[in-house]
Amino acid sequence: MTTLLSPDAIHAHLNQLPDWHLNDKVITCTRSFKDFITAVAFVNRLVEPAEAAGHHPDLAISYNKVVINLTTHDAGGLTEKDFALAQVISAID
């Protein structure tokens, strides 16, 4: 099983990810785009890195906004996997 991060480690990681916010046992980022097609194209670019990491975000698309939630479900909270994928997602245009 993957090790859960301590609150201090979570906050240290979040300091490196200014667009991400802590919501209980989940980190969340909301991205806005010019329209629905651009938002969906962004989501499509998430597929390969998520598959490569074996770690999949929870996503919500609402017209031009994409809400990305990361948590390690089988560990019951936040792990290094969440922050590694958040870093990758943050680099996607």
Rosetta blueprint (number, residue, H / E / L):
1 M L
2 T L
3 T L
4 L L
5 L L
6 S L
7 P H
8 D H
9 A H
10 I H
11 H H
12 A H
13 H H
14 L H
15 N H
16 Q L
17 L L
18 P L
19 D L
20 W L
21 H E
22 L E
23 N E
24 D L
25 K L
26 V E
27 I E
28 T E
29 C E
30 T E
31 R E
32 S E
33 F L
34 K L
35 D L
36 F H
37 I H
38 T H
39 A H
40 V H
41 A H
42 F H
43 V H
44 N H
45 R H
46 L H
47 V H
48 E H
49 P H
50 A H
51 E H
52 A H
53 A H
54 G L
55 H L
56 H L
57 P L
58 D E
59 L E
60 A E
61 I E
62 S E
63 Y L
64 N L
65 K E
66 V E
67 V E
68 I E
69 N E
70 L E
71 T L
72 T E
73 H L
74 D L
75 A L
76 G L
77 G E
78 L L
79 T L
80 E H
81 K H
82 D H
83 F H
84 A H
85 L H
86 A H
87 Q H
88 V H
89 I H
90 S H
91 A L
92 I L
93 D L
